Amino acid sequence: MRAPHDNEICAGSAKPFERRQTAPGSAAAIHLNHASASLADQSVFDAQRRYLDAEARYGPHRAVEQLSNELDELPAALGALLGAHPEQIALTESASRGWALALSALHPARRLQVFVGEHEWGGNLCSVLATPRASLTVLRRAPGETWRCVVREALDRRERDAVPVVSLPLIGCASGALNALSGVATAVRDAGGWLFVDASQAVGQVHVDANALGADVLVFPMRKWLRGPRGIAVLCLSMRALAQFETPALIDVFGSCAEPTAHRGLNDHGMALKLDAGARRFQLYEHNPGLRLGALAAVRVAQRTGIDTIHAHTCALSAKLHERLQRIAGVSWIDRPDTGLLGVVFDNRLCRDIAHRLWTQGINVASIGRRYSPLSPHGDRLGDVLRLSAHIVTEPREIDVAVDALERIVTSPLAAT
């Protein structure tokens, strides 16, 4: 693929570098690690400080009361972003926690057979392995084969006494390929199963419609492509899931309550658990309101910028990056650039060593190892992939600077391992 000229990149974006000017972190380094944690807009920091100022002035509870109208806007803003209703949205500490909570509420009395792809997030795999009633099946997809066909064939061979759960990422954490999931939800539901979609690398850089995908469970953190704060994530549940999922592993008085019952039997204290009908039963009372205000500010920035603008800009930069990386000797594997995330592996070079040396030069990248993507078929001899990810605040010249530095590292005799 021909790398676009810098002028073409600028023309495809609606003044992207204006966004850079409002991202304080962009001045500190060349940040090509947005897939791990992006650079937030100044408005995100301002929103968090506004809560802290209110707390300092009024105390924690009064501060929440003062800001309650704005805090209440977040589920609706997220719902609009995802094509969902506010009642489908729960806020959690991380995407992995939301994924695990959803799994815990799925038919607790029945066995589960969880089907995952090769790019499943390591945290989700840990949750499956920590669930005694769940078994794990890895889906292998041949080049050109659709996920719909892979899933349907696998479900035809499923364990008939187990509830099937299919979990797929929209974009893998070590691969920038955007998975086409058309028809997967139908195949899963035809088998009486549930579709979990990890959108951690997708929301904020591509359009994601949870209902159009047919996702029963969709998760993502705010700190990645939405450029929000750390420590807050989103769990979006389908109306079907809300109607059939049972009590999650963690609940409190925010989404449930203990109510007196009319009849008391032996060993019965006369109390019954009542769960909220919406997604709030997956959400806990204790939280940091500042993070939620920051998250709301991040959603508003993404909506003002436009997801189409973000996607066009990041894809153009990724194509430029791909074209330049292909010229470097010793590339053993490189991802195809249809998103802002790109993975690459070099012959006889450790990706974590390359990442560290780039960090010392003020260039932020990531080395994604087996802990995070245990099933990935790509990686150096330690299983690592070098991940580079550009965003709307990235300038084309930064790609050139980063690749020049990378080429010097991998062609240096000192880099050999």
Phi, psi and chi 1 to 4 in degrees:
 res  aa     phi    psi   chi1   chi2   chi3   chi4
   1 MET       -  132.6  179.2 -176.8  -63.4      -
   2 ARG   -72.4  132.4 -180.0 -175.2   67.7   86.4
   3 ALA   -74.0  131.8      -      -      -      -
   4 PRO   -66.6  150.6    9.6   -8.5      -      -
   5 HIS   -68.8  154.7 -171.7  -87.1      -      -
   6 ASP   -55.0  -36.7  -70.2   -1.7      -      -
   7 ASN   -67.0  -33.2  -69.3  -25.8      -      -
   8 GLU   -67.6  -37.9  -65.6  177.1  -62.3      -
   9 ILE   -63.1  -45.3  -64.2  174.8      -      -
  10 CYS   -64.6  -39.0  -64.9      -      -      -
  11 ALA   -66.5  -28.9      -      -      -      -
  12 GLY   -80.5   -2.4      -      -      -      -
  13 SER  -125.2  146.2  -50.3      -      -      -
  14 ALA   -85.8   86.6      -      -      -      -
  15 LYS    48.6   58.8  -60.4 -179.7  179.3  178.6
  16 PRO   -63.6  -28.5   25.5  -35.5      -      -
  17 PHE   -78.5  -11.8  -50.9  136.4      -      -
  18 GLU   -63.5  -33.2  -69.3 -177.9    0.7      -
  19 ARG   -68.4  -33.7  -60.6  -60.8  173.9 -165.7
  20 ARG   -63.4  -38.3  176.8 -176.9  177.2   84.1
  21 GLN   -64.7  -22.7  -65.9  169.6    8.0      -
  22 THR  -100.3    9.9   63.4      -      -      -
  23 ALA  -109.0   99.2      -      -      -      -
  24 PRO   -55.1  -36.3  -22.6   32.4      -      -
  25 GLY   -68.0  -15.4      -      -      -      -
  26 SER   -69.0  -18.4   62.1      -      -      -
  27 ALA   -84.5  -13.8      -      -      -      -
  28 ALA   -83.9  -30.8      -      -      -      -
  29 ALA  -164.9  169.1      -      -      -      -
  30 ILE   -82.1  110.0  -67.1  177.4      -      -
  31 HIS   -99.9  102.6 -167.6   73.7      -      -
  32 LEU  -115.1   44.1  -66.1  177.1      -      -
  33 ASN  -135.0   38.2 -164.9   16.8      -      -
  34 HIS   -68.3  -23.4  -64.6  -84.8      -      -
  35 ALA   -71.2  -17.9      -      -      -      -
  36 SER   -92.6  -56.1  -64.6      -      -      -
  37 ALA  -158.0  122.5      -      -      -      -
  38 SER   -85.3  177.0 -164.2      -      -      -
  39 LEU   -93.4  118.1  -60.2  178.9      -      -
  40 ALA   -76.5  153.3      -      -      -      -
  41 ASP   -73.5  153.9 -173.0   83.5      -      -
  42 GLN   -56.9  -32.8 -178.6   63.1   50.0      -
  43 SER   -64.3  -27.0   63.0      -      -      -
  44 VAL   -67.7  -43.8  174.7      -      -      -
  45 PHE   -67.6  -39.0  -61.5  112.6      -      -
  46 ASP   -62.1  -40.0  -68.0  -17.6      -      -
  47 ALA   -65.1  -41.5      -      -      -      -
  48 GLN   -66.4  -39.5  -66.1 -179.3   79.5      -
  49 ARG   -67.4  -32.2  -70.2 -170.4 -174.9  100.3
  50 ARG   -61.7  -39.3 -170.5  163.5   66.0 -106.1
  51 TYR   -67.3  -46.2  168.8   73.4      -      -
  52 LEU   -59.8  -39.1  -70.4  175.8      -      -
  53 ASP   -64.0  -40.6  -69.6  -17.8      -      -
  54 ALA   -67.1  -39.1      -      -      -      -
  55 GLU   -65.4  -40.9 -179.1 -179.9  -60.0      -
  56 ALA   -63.9  -31.4      -      -      -      -
  57 ARG   -87.3  -40.8 -177.3  172.9 -178.1  179.4
  58 TYR  -111.3  -15.7  -58.2  111.3      -      -
  59 GLY    93.3  161.6      -      -      -      -
  60 PRO   -58.8  -49.3  -23.1   33.2      -      -
  61 HIS   -70.7  -42.9  -76.6   72.9      -      -
  62 ARG   -64.9  -34.4  -75.8  -77.0  -53.4  -80.5
  63 ALA   -62.3  -43.1      -      -      -      -
  64 VAL   -63.3  -40.4  170.9      -      -      -
  65 GLU   -61.4  -43.0  -69.3  175.5    6.0      -
  66 GLN   -62.0  -33.6  -66.3  -77.0  -26.3      -
  67 LEU  -107.2   12.6  -61.4  166.6      -      -
  68 SER   -61.2  -39.3   60.5      -      -      -
  69 ASN   -61.6  -42.9  -70.8  -20.6      -      -
  70 GLU   -69.7  -40.3 -167.3  171.9   -2.7      -
  71 LEU   -62.2  -35.8  -71.9  165.8      -      -
  72 ASP   -70.1  -14.0  -70.8  -16.4      -      -
  73 GLU   -77.8  -19.0  -67.5  176.9   20.0      -
  74 LEU   -62.9  -48.9 -178.8   54.6      -      -
  75 PRO   -58.3  -38.6  -24.8   35.2      -      -
  76 ALA   -67.4  -40.2      -      -      -      -
  77 ALA   -64.3  -42.0      -      -      -      -
  78 LEU   -67.9  -39.1  -71.3  165.3      -      -
  79 GLY   -61.0  -43.0      -      -      -      -
  80 ALA   -62.9  -37.4      -      -      -      -
  81 LEU   -65.5  -33.7 -173.7   70.5      -      -
  82 LEU  -104.4    1.8  -60.2  172.6      -      -
  83 GLY    67.1   36.4      -      -      -      -
  84 ALA  -129.2  169.4      -      -      -      -
  85 HIS   -87.6  151.4  -63.7  -71.2      -      -
  86 PRO   -55.7  -31.2  -25.7   34.5      -      -
  87 GLU   -67.0  -15.0  -66.2   77.4   13.4      -
  88 GLN   -87.6   -4.9  -65.8  175.1 -110.9      -
  89 ILE  -102.9  128.2  -56.8  -64.2      -      -
  90 ALA  -124.1  145.4      -      -      -      -
  91 LEU  -104.4  131.0  -57.9  171.6      -      -
  92 THR  -129.4  175.9   61.1      -      -      -
  93 GLU   -74.6  -32.1  -53.4   95.3  -43.5      -
  94 SER  -152.9  161.8   69.3      -      -      -
  95 ALA   -64.1  -38.2      -      -      -      -
  96 SER   -63.1  -39.2  -63.9      -      -      -
  97 ARG   -65.9  -42.2  174.3   59.8   62.9   87.7
  98 GLY   -62.5  -42.3      -      -      -      -
  99 TRP   -60.9  -45.5 -164.1   97.8      -      -
 100 ALA   -66.8  -39.3      -      -      -      -
 101 LEU   -63.3  -41.5  -75.2  175.1      -      -
 102 ALA   -63.5  -43.0      -      -      -      -
 103 LEU   -62.0  -38.1 -171.4   72.2      -      -
 104 SER   -66.2  -25.4   72.9      -      -      -
 105 ALA   -92.2    2.0      -      -      -      -
 106 LEU   -90.7  101.5 -176.6   54.9      -      -
 107 HIS    42.7   68.9  -54.2  -58.4      -      -
 108 PRO   -56.5  -24.2  -24.3   34.5      -      -
 109 ALA   -89.2    0.1      -      -      -      -
 110 ARG  -118.7  156.5  -63.1 -170.2   58.9 -175.4
 111 ARG   -74.9  151.2  -69.4 -178.1   58.7 -107.3
 112 LEU  -121.2  139.8  -54.3  174.9      -      -
 113 GLN  -115.2  112.0 -175.5  179.0    9.1      -
 114 VAL  -100.1  120.9 -177.4      -      -      -
 115 PHE  -100.7  128.0  -63.4   83.6      -      -
 116 VAL  -131.9  157.8  -58.6      -      -      -
 117 GLY   -91.6  178.8      -      -      -      -
 118 GLU   -70.7  -14.8  -67.1  178.9  -33.4      -
 119 HIS  -110.3   26.3  -66.4  -73.8      -      -
 120 GLU   -66.3  140.1 -173.1   68.4   21.5      -
 121 TRP   -64.8  136.5  174.2 -114.5      -      -
 122 GLY   -58.5  -36.0      -      -      -      -
 123 GLY   -63.3  -38.0      -      -      -      -
 124 ASN   -66.2  -40.1  -60.6  -19.4      -      -
 125 LEU   -62.7  -38.6  -68.7  171.2      -      -
 126 CYS   -60.6  -40.6  -70.9      -      -      -
 127 SER   -64.2  -38.0  -66.7      -      -      -
 128 VAL   -65.6  -46.3  175.8      -      -      -
 129 LEU   -66.7  -24.7  -62.9  176.0      -      -
 130 ALA   -86.3   -0.3      -      -      -      -
 131 THR  -104.4  103.9  -55.6      -      -      -
 132 PRO   -58.0  -29.8  -24.6   34.3      -      -
 133 ARG   -85.5    2.2   63.0 -168.2 -179.7   94.4
 134 ALA  -108.8  138.7      -      -      -      -
 135 SER  -111.6  159.0   62.1      -      -      -
 136 LEU  -118.3  132.3 -176.4   66.0      -      -
 137 THR  -129.1  126.4  -59.2      -      -      -
 138 VAL   -95.2  128.9  179.4      -      -      -
 139 LEU   -91.0  130.3  -56.9  174.3      -      -
 140 ARG  -110.9  126.6  -49.3  -73.9 -178.0 -177.6
 141 ARG  -112.8  126.2 -175.3  173.2   62.5  136.7
 142 ALA   -78.1  154.6      -      -      -      -
 143 PRO   -54.8  130.5  -26.0   35.1      -      -
 144 GLY    86.4  -11.5      -      -      -      -
 145 GLU   -81.6  138.8 -167.5  174.8   14.9      -
 146 THR   -84.1  151.9   66.5      -      -      -
 147 TRP   -63.9  -32.0  -84.9  115.5      -      -
 148 ARG   -59.6  -45.3  178.8 -175.8   60.5   81.8
 149 CYS   -67.6  -43.0  -69.6      -      -      -
 150 VAL   -59.9  -46.8  172.1      -      -      -
 151 VAL   -66.5  -44.4  168.4      -      -      -
 152 ARG   -62.7  -42.9 -169.0  171.8  -69.3  -80.2
 153 GLU   -64.9  -40.1  -69.8  175.7    5.3      -
 154 ALA   -66.4  -40.1      -      -      -      -
 155 LEU   -70.0  -27.4  -68.4  175.3      -      -
 156 ASP   -64.3  -24.9  -75.1  -16.7      -      -
 157 ARG  -104.9   16.4  -58.5 -171.7  -60.3  -88.1
 158 ARG   -69.5  164.3   69.5 -174.1 -175.0  -83.5
 159 GLU   -73.0  119.5  -58.8  171.1   19.3      -
 160 ARG   -71.9  -18.3  -63.1  -63.9  167.4  172.4
 161 ASP   -96.1    5.8   60.5  -22.4      -      -
 162 ALA  -116.1  151.2      -      -      -      -
 163 VAL   -81.6  122.8  176.6      -      -      -
 164 PRO   -79.0  136.0   24.6  -29.0      -      -
 165 VAL  -126.3  122.4  177.4      -      -      -
 166 VAL  -107.9  122.3  174.3      -      -      -
 167 SER  -120.1  121.9  178.9      -      -      -
 168 LEU  -137.7  142.7  -66.0  170.1      -      -
 169 PRO   -84.9  146.3   31.3  -32.1      -      -
 170 LEU   -68.4  -38.5  -89.3 -178.2      -      -
 171 ILE  -137.8  125.8  -59.1  170.5      -      -
 172 GLY   -68.9  153.1      -      -      -      -
 173 CYS   -71.1  -21.5   69.1      -      -      -
 174 ALA  -114.6    9.4      -      -      -      -
 175 SER  -143.4  132.8  167.1      -      -      -
 176 GLY   -87.1    7.2      -      -      -      -
 177 ALA   -68.9  132.0      -      -      -      -
 178 LEU   -87.4  115.9  179.1   61.5      -      -
 179 ASN   -76.5  127.5  -73.9  -34.0      -      -
 180 ALA   -84.9  112.1      -      -      -      -
 181 LEU  -105.2   17.6  -59.4 -175.3      -      -
 182 SER   -58.5  130.1  176.2      -      -      -
 183 GLY    85.8  -12.3      -      -      -      -
 184 VAL   -67.1  -44.1  171.5      -      -      -
 185 ALA   -60.0  -40.5      -      -      -      -
 186 THR   -63.4  -44.1  -60.3      -      -      -
 187 ALA   -61.6  -41.2      -      -      -      -
 188 VAL   -66.4  -44.3  173.2      -      -      -
 189 ARG   -70.7  -33.5  -66.7 -170.8 -176.1 -170.0
 190 ASP   -60.3  -28.1  -73.4  -12.8      -      -
 191 ALA   -92.9    6.6      -      -      -      -
 192 GLY    73.9   26.6      -      -      -      -
 193 GLY  -109.7 -168.9      -      -      -      -
 194 TRP  -132.9  138.9  -58.2   88.5      -      -
 195 LEU  -106.1  120.0  176.0   60.2      -      -
 196 PHE  -104.2  129.4  -76.5   42.4      -      -
 197 VAL  -121.5  122.1  174.1      -      -      -
 198 ASP   -92.2  107.5 -169.4  -29.8      -      -
 199 ALA  -104.4   25.3      -      -      -      -
 200 SER   -58.6  -36.3  -64.0      -      -      -
 201 GLN   -97.8    9.3  -63.3  -64.6  -12.4      -
 202 ALA  -115.1  -48.0      -      -      -      -
 203 VAL   -65.1  121.2  175.3      -      -      -
 204 GLY   111.0  -19.6      -      -      -      -
 205 GLN  -121.6  -18.4   73.8  154.0  -34.4      -
 206 VAL  -137.0  160.2  -61.8      -      -      -
 207 HIS   -68.8  131.6  -78.2  -69.8      -      -
 208 VAL  -129.5  116.8  177.3      -      -      -
 209 ASP  -114.9  105.8 -171.9  -42.3      -      -
 210 ALA   -61.8  -40.9      -      -      -      -
 211 ASN   -72.8  -38.6  -70.8  -28.8      -      -
 212 ALA   -64.7  -35.0      -      -      -      -
 213 LEU   -68.0  -25.7  -81.1  171.8      -      -
 214 GLY    77.8   22.5      -      -      -      -
 215 ALA   -73.4  126.1      -      -      -      -
 216 ASP   -78.6  -32.6  -66.3  -61.3      -      -
 217 VAL  -134.6  127.3  172.9      -      -      -
 218 LEU  -134.8  129.1 -174.6  140.4      -      -
 219 VAL  -130.3  152.1  -62.2      -      -      -
 220 PHE  -169.2  152.2   60.8   92.4      -      -
 221 PRO   -91.0  161.5   34.0  -33.0      -      -
 222 MET   -81.5  -20.9  -67.6  -62.8  -54.9      -
 223 ARG   -78.6   -9.4   65.1  179.5  160.2   86.4
 224 LYS   -91.0 -111.1  -65.4 -179.8 -176.7  -71.2
 225 TRP   -73.9  -16.4  -63.2   93.6      -      -
 226 LEU   -82.5   -7.3  -88.2  174.6      -      -
 227 ARG    60.7   39.0  -59.1  172.8   61.0 -152.0
 228 GLY  -100.7 -172.6      -      -      -      -
 229 PRO   -78.3  161.8   25.4  -31.1      -      -
 230 ARG   -75.3  158.4  -62.4 -170.9   73.3  104.2
 231 GLY    86.2   11.0      -      -      -      -
 232 ILE  -143.6  137.0 -178.4  169.9      -      -
 233 ALA  -144.0  173.9      -      -      -      -
 234 VAL  -124.2  135.7  177.1      -      -      -
 235 LEU  -118.9  117.0  165.5   62.1      -      -
 236 CYS  -112.2  123.5 -179.7      -      -      -
 237 LEU  -114.2  140.8  -64.5  139.3      -      -
 238 SER   -68.7  159.4   68.6      -      -      -
 239 MET   -62.1  -33.3  -60.4  -54.6  -66.6      -
 240 ARG   -63.4  -43.7  171.8  175.8  173.4 -106.4
 241 ALA   -65.1  -42.4      -      -      -      -
 242 LEU   -61.9  -31.7  -69.8  175.2      -      -
 243 ALA   -77.4  -28.1      -      -      -      -
 244 GLN  -114.6  -23.5  -63.1 -172.6   45.4      -
 245 PHE   -65.9  148.5  -80.3   20.0      -      -
 246 GLU  -103.3 -152.0  -60.8 -176.8   38.8      -
 247 THR   -72.8  123.7  -52.1      -      -      -
 248 PRO   -70.6  166.7   22.9  -30.4      -      -
 249 ALA   -64.3  -30.7      -      -      -      -
 250 LEU  -120.4  124.6  -67.0  175.6      -      -
 251 ILE  -140.4  158.8   57.1  172.2      -      -
 252 ASP  -152.1 -164.0   67.4   10.1      -      -
 253 VAL   -74.5   -5.0  -67.6      -      -      -
 254 PHE   -70.1  -44.3 -179.6   79.0      -      -
 255 GLY  -115.6   10.2      -      -      -      -
 256 SER  -156.4  168.3   62.1      -      -      -
 257 CYS  -155.0  158.1   63.3      -      -      -
 258 ALA   -99.6  119.4      -      -      -      -
 259 GLU  -115.0  144.3  -69.3 -171.2  -22.1      -
 260 PRO   -64.7  145.2  -18.3   30.5      -      -
 261 THR  -109.1  158.1   57.0      -      -      -
 262 ALA   -73.4  -27.6      -      -      -      -
 263 HIS  -119.2  139.2  -57.3  -74.9      -      -
 264 ARG  -122.2  120.5  178.8  178.6  -64.1 -176.6
 265 GLY  -104.6 -170.4      -      -      -      -
 266 LEU   -62.4  133.9 -174.1   65.1      -      -
 267 ASN    58.7   24.4  -62.5  -35.7      -      -
 268 ASP  -112.7  124.9 -174.4   -8.8      -      -
 269 HIS   -85.9    6.9  -63.8  -72.4      -      -
 270 GLY    75.3   24.4      -      -      -      -
 271 MET  -124.7  147.1  -56.2  -66.3  -71.4      -
 272 ALA  -134.2  146.2      -      -      -      -
 273 LEU   -85.4  128.7  175.7   65.5      -      -
 274 LYS  -118.4  123.3 -178.7 -179.9  180.0 -179.3
 275 LEU   -98.5  146.0  -63.7  173.9      -      -
 276 ASP   -64.2  144.6 -171.1  -89.1      -      -
 277 ALA   -72.5  -25.2      -      -      -      -
 278 GLY   -93.8 -169.1      -      -      -      -
 279 ALA   -71.1  -12.2      -      -      -      -
 280 ARG   -63.0  -16.6   63.2 -179.5  -73.9  155.8
 281 ARG   -68.1  -14.6   68.4  178.4 -178.1  -99.6
 282 PHE   -93.8    3.0  -69.5   83.5      -      -
 283 GLN  -114.4  141.2 -174.0  171.0  -52.6      -
 284 LEU   -98.3  155.7  -59.8  179.5      -      -
 285 TYR   -65.2  -45.0  170.2   80.0      -      -
 286 GLU   -71.9  126.4 -163.1   61.8   50.0      -
 287 HIS  -162.0  171.1   65.9  -79.6      -      -
 288 ASN  -102.8  106.0 -177.2  -26.9      -      -
 289 PRO   -59.5  -30.4  -23.1   34.9      -      -
 290 GLY   -62.0  -38.0      -      -      -      -
 291 LEU   -63.8  -37.3  -66.4 -178.5      -      -
 292 ARG   -70.3  -38.0  -64.7 -171.1 -179.0 -177.5
 293 LEU   -65.9  -38.9  -69.6 -179.0      -      -
 294 GLY   -64.1  -39.1      -      -      -      -
 295 ALA   -64.3  -41.9      -      -      -      -
 296 LEU   -62.4  -41.8  178.7   59.9      -      -
 297 ALA   -62.0  -39.6      -      -      -      -
 298 ALA   -65.3  -41.5      -      -      -      -
 299 VAL   -61.7  -42.4  171.4      -      -      -
 300 ARG   -64.2  -38.2  -72.3  171.7  171.9  166.3
 301 VAL   -63.4  -45.2  168.5      -      -      -
 302 ALA   -62.4  -40.2      -      -      -      -
 303 GLN   -68.9  -38.2  -69.6  170.9  -31.4      -
 304 ARG   -68.0  -39.7  -73.0 -164.2  -58.2  -91.3
 305 THR   -68.1  -42.5  -53.5      -      -      -
 306 GLY    97.9  123.2      -      -      -      -
 307 ILE   -62.8  -36.4  -60.2  -60.1      -      -
 308 ASP   -62.3  -39.9  -73.1  -23.1      -      -
 309 THR   -64.4  -44.8  -65.1      -      -      -
 310 ILE   -60.9  -47.2  -65.2  170.4      -      -
 311 HIS   -63.3  -44.3 -170.5 -150.9      -      -
 312 ALA   -62.1  -41.9      -      -      -      -
 313 HIS   -67.9  -46.7 -175.9   69.8      -      -
 314 THR   -67.7  -37.1   56.0      -      -      -
 315 CYS   -66.6  -38.1  -78.3      -      -      -
 316 ALA   -64.8  -42.8      -      -      -      -
 317 LEU   -66.9  -38.5  -68.9  178.2      -      -
 318 SER   -65.8  -38.1 -168.8      -      -      -
 319 ALA   -64.7  -40.6      -      -      -      -
 320 LYS   -62.2  -44.1  176.4 -177.2  175.4   73.1
 321 LEU   -62.1  -44.6 -177.7   60.1      -      -
 322 HIS   -61.4  -44.9 -175.4  -88.6      -      -
 323 GLU   -63.0  -39.7 -166.3  -85.9  -23.2      -
 324 ARG   -73.7  -37.6  -73.1 -141.3   51.2 -162.2
 325 LEU   -66.0  -33.1  -73.3  172.0      -      -
 326 GLN   -62.6  -22.5  -77.0 -174.0  -49.6      -
 327 ARG   -81.4  -14.6  -57.8  179.1 -164.2  170.4
 328 ILE   -80.8  130.4  -60.6  177.6      -      -
 329 ALA   -67.5  144.5      -      -      -      -
 330 GLY    92.1    7.9      -      -      -      -
 331 VAL   -75.4  119.4  172.6      -      -      -
 332 SER   -96.2  -24.3   61.5      -      -      -
 333 TRP  -157.3  139.2  173.3   79.0      -      -
 334 ILE  -142.3  138.8 -172.0  170.2      -      -
 335 ASP   -76.3  158.8 -163.2   16.7      -      -
 336 ARG   -87.7  137.7   58.6 -170.4 -179.6   92.3
 337 PRO   -92.0   75.4   32.8  -32.0      -      -
 338 ASP  -105.1    9.1   53.3    0.7      -      -
 339 THR  -142.3 -174.1   68.3      -      -      -
 340 GLY   -81.5    2.0      -      -      -      -
 341 LEU  -109.2  133.3 -174.7  158.8      -      -
 342 LEU  -139.5  135.0 -175.5  146.1      -      -
 343 GLY  -113.0  145.7      -      -      -      -
 344 VAL  -147.5  147.9   61.1      -      -      -
 345 VAL  -131.4  141.3  178.0      -      -      -
 346 PHE  -114.9  145.5  -63.5   91.5      -      -
 347 ASP   -61.6  131.2  -70.2  -32.8      -      -
 348 ASN    56.3   28.1  -57.5  -43.8      -      -
 349 ARG  -129.7  134.6  -57.7  -66.3 -168.9  -88.4
 350 LEU   -85.9  125.7  -68.2 -179.1      -      -
 351 CYS   -64.2  -35.6  -69.7      -      -      -
 352 ARG   -68.3  -30.7   62.7 -173.5   63.3 -179.1
 353 ASP   -70.1  -42.0  176.8   62.7      -      -
 354 ILE   -61.7  -44.9  -64.8  172.6      -      -
 355 ALA   -60.1  -43.4      -      -      -      -
 356 HIS   -63.1  -42.1  176.3   74.3      -      -
 357 ARG   -68.6  -33.4  -65.1 -177.1   64.9  178.5
 358 LEU   -68.1  -39.2  -73.4  171.7      -      -
 359 TRP   -57.7  -42.0  -65.3  -17.8      -      -
 360 THR   -66.0  -15.7   63.2      -      -      -
 361 GLN  -101.4   11.5  -61.3 -179.5   44.1      -
 362 GLY    78.0   28.8      -      -      -      -
 363 ILE  -123.1  114.1  -57.8  168.9      -      -
 364 ASN   -90.6  119.0  -62.4  -25.6      -      -
 365 VAL  -135.4 -177.2  -61.3      -      -      -
 366 ALA  -132.7  147.3      -      -      -      -
 367 SER  -109.6  110.6  175.0      -      -      -
 368 ILE   -97.3  112.8  -56.4  -58.5      -      -
 369 GLY  -103.4 -172.3      -      -      -      -
 370 ARG   -63.9  -25.9  -69.8  -62.2 -176.0 -150.6
 371 ARG   -58.5  -37.9  172.3 -175.6  -70.3  -91.4
 372 TYR   -93.9  -29.6  -53.5  105.2      -      -
 373 SER  -137.6   70.3 -172.7      -      -      -
 374 PRO   -62.8  -25.2  -19.0   31.8      -      -
 375 LEU  -100.2    0.4  -59.4  173.4      -      -
 376 SER   -60.6  134.1  174.1      -      -      -
 377 PRO   -79.5   -5.4   28.9  -33.3      -      -
 378 HIS  -111.3  155.8  -52.4  -66.7      -      -
 379 GLY   150.3  163.2      -      -      -      -
 380 ASP   -78.1 -166.4   59.3   21.9      -      -
 381 ARG   -69.2  -14.5   61.3 -178.2  174.1   83.5
 382 LEU   -96.6   -0.9  -64.1 -179.4      -      -
 383 GLY    89.6    9.2      -      -      -      -
 384 ASP   -90.3  149.1  -65.5  -10.1      -      -
 385 VAL  -122.1  135.3  169.8      -      -      -
 386 LEU   -82.5  120.9 -172.3   70.4      -      -
 387 ARG  -111.0  128.2 -174.0  174.0   70.7 -172.8
 388 LEU  -121.9  132.5  -55.9   97.7      -      -
 389 SER  -142.4  120.9   46.8      -      -      -
 390 ALA  -100.2  158.2      -      -      -      -
 391 HIS  -137.7 -170.8 -151.0  -34.5      -      -
 392 ILE   -64.5  -23.3 -167.2   67.7      -      -
 393 VAL   -90.1    0.9  -62.3      -      -      -
 394 THR   -85.5  134.6  -52.6      -      -      -
 395 GLU   -96.4  147.9  -67.4 -176.1   -7.2      -
 396 PRO   -56.1  -36.8  -26.6   35.0      -      -
 397 ARG   -62.3  -29.1   67.3  168.1 -176.6   82.8
 398 GLU   -67.0  -31.7  -66.2 -179.1  -55.5      -
 399 ILE   -62.2  -45.9  -59.5  -63.1      -      -
 400 ASP   -63.4  -43.7  -69.7  -37.4      -      -
 401 VAL   -62.0  -44.3  172.7      -      -      -
 402 ALA   -65.5  -43.8      -      -      -      -
 403 VAL   -68.9  -37.3  175.7      -      -      -
 404 ASP   -59.7  -44.5  -73.0  -15.0      -      -
 405 ALA   -65.7  -40.7      -      -      -      -
 406 LEU   -63.2  -42.1  177.9   60.4      -      -
 407 GLU   -64.4  -39.8 -175.0  168.9   16.5      -
 408 ARG   -62.4  -37.4  -73.3 -166.4  -62.6  -90.7
 409 ILE   -68.6  -49.0  -69.3  170.3      -      -
 410 VAL   -77.1  -17.2  -61.0      -      -      -
 411 THR   -97.6   -2.1   56.5      -      -      -
 412 SER   -80.3  137.0  168.0      -      -      -
 413 PRO   -58.4  -27.7  -23.1   34.2      -      -
 414 LEU   -69.3  -18.1  -63.6  176.5      -      -
 415 ALA   -82.1  -17.3      -      -      -      -
 416 ALA   -64.4  141.6      -      -      -      -
 417 THR  -130.0      -   57.4      -      -      -
